[in-house]
Amino acid sequence: MKMCRLCGEEISTRDGENYCPTCEDIMDRKDKLAKRKRNLARAKRRARADVMKSCGLTRVRGALGGTYWE
């Protein structure tokens, strides 16, 4: 018997499915929240880049790998 990776209950699902149906719903909600969070971060990053470009600044990579505007 297989065990659910999240709650540890015994499950009988196909190979490759490692969560029980209730935990599958939980994982789907977590994935949706993570995707939404990434999209909001991208939107903020783009908005900040637009403001910096409109001020005449250019984005530069630093010697240690970071980025900054000058």
Contacts in CASP RR format, 6 or more apart in sequence:
PFRMAT RR
TARGET T0000
AUTHOR 0000-0000-0000
METHOD contacts of the structure
MODEL  1
MKMCRLCGEEISTRDGENYCPTCEDIMDRKDKLAKRKRNLARAKRRARAD
VMKSCGLTRVRGALGGTYWE
1 10 0 8 1.000
1 11 0 8 1.000
1 12 0 8 1.000
2 10 0 8 1.000
2 11 0 8 1.000
2 12 0 8 1.000
2 13 0 8 1.000
2 18 0 8 1.000
3 9 0 8 1.000
3 10 0 8 1.000
3 11 0 8 1.000
4 10 0 8 1.000
4 11 0 8 1.000
4 18 0 8 1.000
4 19 0 8 1.000
4 20 0 8 1.000
4 23 0 8 1.000
5 18 0 8 1.000
5 19 0 8 1.000
5 23 0 8 1.000
6 19 0 8 1.000
6 20 0 8 1.000
6 23 0 8 1.000
6 26 0 8 1.000
6 27 0 8 1.000
7 20 0 8 1.000
7 22 0 8 1.000
7 23 0 8 1.000
9 20 0 8 1.000
11 17 0 8 1.000
11 19 0 8 1.000
11 20 0 8 1.000
13 20 0 8 1.000
17 24 0 8 1.000
19 27 0 8 1.000
49 59 0 8 1.000
52 59 0 8 1.000
52 69 0 8 1.000
57 69 0 8 1.000
57 70 0 8 1.000
58 69 0 8 1.000
58 70 0 8 1.000
59 67 0 8 1.000
59 68 0 8 1.000
59 69 0 8 1.000
60 67 0 8 1.000
60 68 0 8 1.000
60 69 0 8 1.000
60 70 0 8 1.000
61 67 0 8 1.000
62 68 0 8 1.000
END
